Amino acid sequence: MKILAYVHFYLPTHMSGGEVYLHRFLKGLNRDKDITVMIEASENKSYIYDGIKVVETNDPNSMYNILHHDLIITHLNYTARVTAYCKEANKKVINIFHSHDTSFPDAYKDDNVIKIFNSEYVFNACQSACHNHKIKNKFILHPFIDFEKYNKYKHENINGREYITFVNPIYIKGPDVVGELAKKYPEKKFLIVKGGYYKDAQQFDLFKKLSNCHIVENTKHMIKNVYLKSRVVIQPSRVETYGMVAAEAQAMGIPVIANKEGQGLVENLGKMCLYGITPQHSDANQYNIEEYCKCIDMLDDLPTYILWSKHSEEYRKEQCEIQKKEFSLVKSL
């Protein structure tokens, strides 16, 4: 079977959650499939990224490549365009939904399109948008976490894991919460990792004047450059459909503190997570970080930290086994 993923961005130039999800999905299919990723770019070149063939094209007629493949996969802002062409060409197409995409309101109603949702939370939001139409031909496929890949590092650099780590300081991720916590705990070190998208919207000014905050570039080497330096990962996102960073951290036995009002986060992290509350709209005069502080203080106790580390690791292992079963259903298509 020849498969084409026709998308806007791909790795390594765009290191965001949606692209990482797609790449891991394709890697899982790659053992017995002929897979190509096509992106429209200013240069016309090909390269291999982690075993996946990627073709950049500046040809306005590049959509015709769809005709030479048996299955087309697309997501995000290319969903409407690619799906419409696939229907004209009578080609099988998979839409991957990482969020409730209101730009393509009829996407969920087409019973002939295979629909993959990255969480129950996203599926429920999409189903709600359909009103009386029941979404068919759909799968829930949580983001891929290679438990063994991360877990083998759980005992490495233990004494060097000194940071409370926060990734991608755009507003919806809760950078204001982390900034307030950094002020509250000047004796603790905070690692602020640049995100892979919306670079102009990342709020670094909250951290640049704080001596206990260390800002690092977005990195594809998250294990070495981020997780092995992290004692705790904090994800106080106002909106999160899943939270891949938190899941990867748990696989290494790193406790996570998240926003308990974030539905995707709660679905992902379950009871094996510590929770604070992130205000939907920040107000410097009425800011309450008490719940996050309780979690941080509790993890200062070493026996408690070790217990949460163990619980986090065991929980993530169980979730990764569930994800393998989900993927086996998709592979049967």
C-alpha positions as CSV (number, residue, x, y, z in Angstrom):
1,M,0.0,0.0,0.0
2,K,1.3,3.5,-0.9
3,I,0.4,6.1,1.7
4,L,0.8,9.9,1.3
5,A,0.6,12.3,4.2
6,Y,-0.1,15.7,2.6
7,V,0.4,18.4,5.3
8,H,1.6,21.9,5.8
9,F,4.5,21.4,8.2
10,Y,6.7,18.5,9.2
11,L,9.7,17.7,11.4
12,P,12.3,18.8,12.0
13,T,11.5,22.4,11.0
14,H,8.2,22.5,12.9
15,M,8.6,20.7,16.3
16,S,5.0,21.0,17.6
17,G,2.7,18.4,19.2
18,G,0.6,17.8,16.0
19,E,3.7,17.1,13.9
20,V,5.2,14.8,16.5
21,Y,1.9,12.9,16.7
22,L,1.7,12.5,13.0
23,H,5.4,11.4,12.7
24,R,5.0,8.7,15.4
25,F,1.8,7.5,13.8
26,L,3.5,7.1,10.4
27,K,6.5,5.4,12.1
28,G,4.1,2.9,13.5
29,L,2.8,2.1,10.0
30,N,6.2,2.3,8.3
31,R,7.2,-1.4,8.8
32,D,5.1,-2.7,6.0
33,K,4.0,0.4,4.0
34,D,5.4,2.7,1.4
35,I,5.0,6.1,3.1
36,T,5.8,9.6,1.8
37,V,5.2,12.9,3.5
38,M,4.6,15.9,1.2
39,I,4.8,19.5,2.3
40,E,4.6,22.7,0.3
41,A,7.7,24.7,0.8
42,S,9.9,27.3,-1.0
43,E,12.4,24.7,-2.0
44,N,11.9,21.5,-4.0
45,K,13.9,18.8,-2.2
46,S,13.6,15.5,-0.5
47,Y,15.0,14.3,2.8
48,I,14.7,11.4,5.2
49,Y,13.7,12.2,8.8
50,D,13.9,9.4,11.3
51,G,13.2,6.8,8.6
52,I,10.3,8.7,6.9
53,K,10.7,10.1,3.4
54,V,9.7,13.8,3.2
55,V,9.3,15.7,-0.1
56,E,9.1,19.4,-0.3
57,T,7.4,20.9,-3.3
58,N,6.8,24.4,-4.8
59,D,4.6,22.9,-7.6
60,P,1.1,24.4,-7.4
61,N,-0.1,21.1,-9.1
62,S,1.4,19.0,-6.4
63,M,-2.0,17.8,-5.2
64,Y,-2.0,15.5,-8.2
65,N,0.4,13.3,-6.3
66,I,-2.6,12.0,-4.5
67,L,-3.6,10.1,-7.6
68,H,-0.6,7.8,-7.2
69,H,-1.3,6.7,-3.7
70,D,-3.8,4.3,-2.1
71,L,-4.4,6.2,1.2
72,I,-4.1,9.9,2.0
73,I,-3.5,11.3,5.6
74,T,-3.9,14.9,6.5
75,H,-4.6,17.2,9.5
76,L,-4.8,20.7,10.8
77,N,-5.1,23.5,8.2
78,Y,-4.8,21.2,5.2
79,T,-7.8,19.1,6.2
80,A,-10.5,20.8,4.1
81,R,-8.4,21.2,1.0
82,V,-6.9,17.7,0.9
83,T,-10.1,16.0,1.8
84,A,-12.1,17.8,-0.9
85,Y,-9.6,16.7,-3.5
86,C,-9.6,13.1,-2.3
87,K,-13.3,12.9,-2.6
88,E,-13.1,14.1,-6.2
89,A,-10.4,11.6,-6.9
90,N,-12.2,8.8,-5.1
91,K,-9.3,8.3,-2.8
92,K,-9.4,6.9,0.8
93,V,-8.6,9.6,3.3
94,I,-7.8,9.9,7.0
95,N,-8.4,13.1,8.9
96,I,-6.5,13.5,12.2
97,F,-8.1,15.9,14.7
98,H,-5.9,17.4,17.4
99,S,-8.6,19.8,18.4
100,H,-12.1,20.9,17.6
101,D,-11.4,22.5,14.2
102,T,-14.3,25.0,13.5
103,S,-12.7,26.0,10.2
104,F,-14.0,22.7,8.7
105,P,-17.4,22.2,10.3
106,D,-18.6,19.5,8.0
107,A,-15.4,17.3,8.5
108,Y,-17.0,15.2,11.2
109,K,-20.2,14.6,9.3
110,D,-18.7,12.8,6.3
111,D,-19.2,9.2,7.0
112,N,-16.9,8.1,4.2
113,V,-13.9,9.8,5.7
114,I,-11.9,8.0,8.4
115,K,-11.6,10.2,11.4
116,I,-8.9,9.9,14.2
117,F,-9.2,12.0,17.3
118,N,-6.3,12.3,19.7
119,S,-8.5,12.1,22.8
120,E,-12.0,11.5,24.1
121,Y,-12.1,15.1,25.0
122,V,-11.5,16.2,21.4
123,F,-14.0,13.7,20.1
124,N,-16.7,14.8,22.5
125,A,-16.2,18.4,21.5
126,C,-16.4,17.5,17.8
127,Q,-19.5,15.4,18.4
128,S,-21.2,18.2,20.3
129,A,-20.5,20.5,17.2
130,C,-22.4,18.0,15.0
131,H,-25.7,18.5,16.8
132,N,-27.9,15.6,15.7
133,H,-25.4,13.9,13.5
134,K,-23.6,10.9,15.1
135,I,-19.9,10.8,14.0
136,K,-19.1,7.5,12.2
137,N,-16.0,5.8,11.0
138,K,-14.0,7.2,13.8
139,F,-11.2,6.1,16.2
140,I,-9.8,7.5,19.4
141,L,-6.0,7.2,19.2
142,H,-4.1,8.9,22.0
143,P,-0.6,10.3,21.2
144,F,2.2,7.8,20.9
145,I,4.6,7.5,23.9
146,D,7.4,4.9,23.5
147,F,7.5,3.9,27.2
148,E,10.6,1.8,26.9
149,K,12.5,4.6,25.1
150,Y,11.9,7.0,28.0
151,N,11.8,4.6,30.9
152,K,15.3,3.3,30.4
153,Y,16.6,6.8,31.5
154,K,14.6,6.8,34.8
155,H,17.7,6.3,37.0
156,E,20.1,8.5,35.0
157,N,21.3,11.8,36.3
158,I,19.1,11.6,39.3
159,N,21.2,14.1,41.4
160,G,21.3,16.5,38.4
161,R,17.6,16.8,38.0
162,E,17.0,20.1,39.8
163,Y,14.5,22.0,37.7
164,I,10.8,22.6,37.7
165,T,10.3,22.4,33.9
166,F,7.8,24.3,31.8
167,V,7.5,23.9,28.0
168,N,6.1,26.5,25.4
169,P,5.3,29.7,27.2
170,I,2.3,30.8,25.1
171,Y,-0.7,32.1,27.0
172,I,-2.9,29.0,26.8
173,K,-0.1,27.0,28.4
174,G,-0.2,29.1,31.6
175,P,3.2,30.9,31.6
176,D,1.8,33.5,34.0
177,V,1.2,30.7,36.6
178,V,4.8,29.5,36.2
179,G,6.1,33.1,36.5
180,E,4.2,33.6,39.8
181,L,5.5,30.3,41.1
182,A,9.1,31.3,40.2
183,K,8.7,34.5,42.2
184,K,7.2,32.5,45.1
185,Y,10.1,30.1,45.1
186,P,13.3,32.1,44.4
187,E,15.4,29.3,45.8
188,K,14.1,26.8,43.2
189,K,15.3,26.5,39.6
190,F,12.9,26.8,36.7
191,L,13.6,25.5,33.2
192,I,11.6,27.3,30.5
193,V,11.7,25.5,27.2
194,K,10.8,27.5,24.0
195,G,7.9,26.0,22.0
196,G,7.9,24.9,18.4
197,Y,5.1,27.2,17.2
198,Y,3.6,30.6,17.8
199,K,7.1,31.9,18.5
200,D,6.1,35.5,18.5
201,A,3.4,34.8,21.1
202,Q,5.7,33.2,23.6
203,Q,5.9,35.2,26.8
204,F,9.5,35.2,27.8
205,D,9.4,38.6,29.5
206,L,7.7,36.8,32.4
207,F,11.0,35.0,33.1
208,K,13.9,37.0,31.7
209,K,14.2,39.2,34.9
210,L,14.0,36.2,37.2
211,S,17.5,34.9,38.1
212,N,16.1,31.4,39.0
213,C,14.6,30.9,35.5
214,H,16.8,29.4,32.7
215,I,15.4,29.7,29.2
216,V,16.5,27.1,26.6
217,E,15.7,26.6,22.9
218,N,13.1,24.3,21.6
219,T,14.8,20.9,21.1
220,K,14.2,17.6,19.5
221,H,16.5,16.1,22.1
222,M,14.0,16.4,24.9
223,I,15.4,13.5,27.0
224,K,18.9,14.8,27.2
225,N,18.3,18.5,27.2
226,V,15.1,18.7,29.2
227,Y,13.8,15.6,31.0
228,L,17.2,14.5,32.5
229,K,17.4,18.0,34.0
230,S,13.9,18.0,35.4
231,R,12.8,17.0,38.9
232,V,9.2,18.1,38.2
233,V,7.3,19.0,35.1
234,I,4.6,21.5,35.4
235,Q,1.8,21.9,32.8
236,P,-0.7,24.5,34.0
237,S,-2.4,24.8,30.5
238,R,-5.7,26.5,30.2
239,V,-6.4,24.4,27.1
240,E,-4.7,21.1,26.3
241,T,-6.2,18.3,24.3
242,Y,-3.8,15.8,25.7
243,G,-0.4,16.9,27.0
244,M,2.4,14.9,25.4
245,V,5.2,16.5,27.5
246,A,3.5,15.4,30.7
247,A,3.1,11.8,29.4
248,E,6.8,11.6,28.3
249,A,7.9,12.9,31.7
250,Q,5.8,10.3,33.5
251,A,7.4,7.5,31.5
252,M,10.7,8.6,33.1
253,G,9.3,8.7,36.5
254,I,9.1,12.5,36.7
255,P,6.1,13.7,38.7
256,V,3.8,16.1,36.9
257,I,1.8,19.0,38.2
258,A,-1.1,20.0,35.9
259,N,-4.3,22.1,35.7
260,K,-7.2,20.0,37.0
261,E,-9.6,22.2,34.9
262,G,-7.8,21.1,31.7
263,Q,-10.1,18.3,30.4
264,G,-7.5,16.8,28.0
265,L,-4.8,16.8,30.7
266,V,-7.1,15.0,33.2
267,E,-8.0,12.4,30.6
268,N,-4.3,11.9,29.9
269,L,-2.9,12.0,33.5
270,G,-5.7,10.5,35.5
271,K,-5.3,10.2,39.3
272,M,-1.5,9.7,39.0
273,C,-0.9,13.4,38.8
274,L,-0.8,16.3,41.1
275,Y,-3.2,19.2,40.2
276,G,-3.4,22.9,40.7
277,I,-5.9,25.3,39.3
278,T,-5.1,27.8,36.5
279,P,-7.3,30.9,36.2
280,Q,-8.9,31.3,32.8
281,H,-8.1,35.0,32.9
282,S,-5.2,36.2,34.9
283,D,-5.5,39.1,37.2
284,A,-2.3,40.2,39.0
285,N,-4.3,41.6,41.9
286,Q,-6.3,38.4,42.4
287,Y,-3.9,35.6,41.6
288,N,-4.1,32.3,43.5
289,I,-1.4,29.7,43.0
290,E,-2.0,28.1,46.4
291,E,-2.9,24.6,44.9
292,Y,0.2,24.5,42.8
293,C,2.3,25.6,45.9
294,K,0.8,22.7,47.9
295,C,2.0,20.3,45.2
296,I,5.5,21.7,45.0
297,D,5.8,21.7,48.8
298,M,4.6,18.1,49.0
299,L,7.2,16.9,46.5
300,D,10.0,18.5,48.6
301,D,9.6,15.5,50.9
302,L,11.9,12.8,49.4
303,P,9.8,9.7,50.4
304,T,6.7,11.4,49.0
305,Y,8.6,12.4,45.8
306,I,9.8,8.8,45.3
307,L,6.2,7.5,45.8
308,W,4.8,9.9,43.2
309,S,7.6,9.0,40.8
310,K,6.8,5.3,41.1
311,H,3.1,5.9,40.7
312,S,3.6,8.1,37.6
313,E,5.8,5.6,35.9
314,E,3.5,2.7,36.6
315,Y,0.4,4.6,35.4
316,R,2.2,5.7,32.2
317,K,3.2,2.1,31.4
318,E,-0.5,1.0,31.7
319,Q,-1.6,3.9,29.4
320,C,1.0,3.0,26.8
321,E,-0.3,-0.5,26.7
322,I,-3.8,0.8,26.1
323,Q,-2.5,3.0,23.3
324,K,-0.9,0.0,21.6
325,K,-4.3,-1.7,21.5
326,E,-5.9,1.5,20.1
327,F,-3.3,1.6,17.3
328,S,-3.8,-2.1,16.4
329,L,-7.5,-1.2,15.6
330,V,-6.3,1.6,13.3
331,K,-3.8,-0.6,11.6
332,S,-6.5,-3.1,10.7
333,L,-8.1,-0.5,8.3
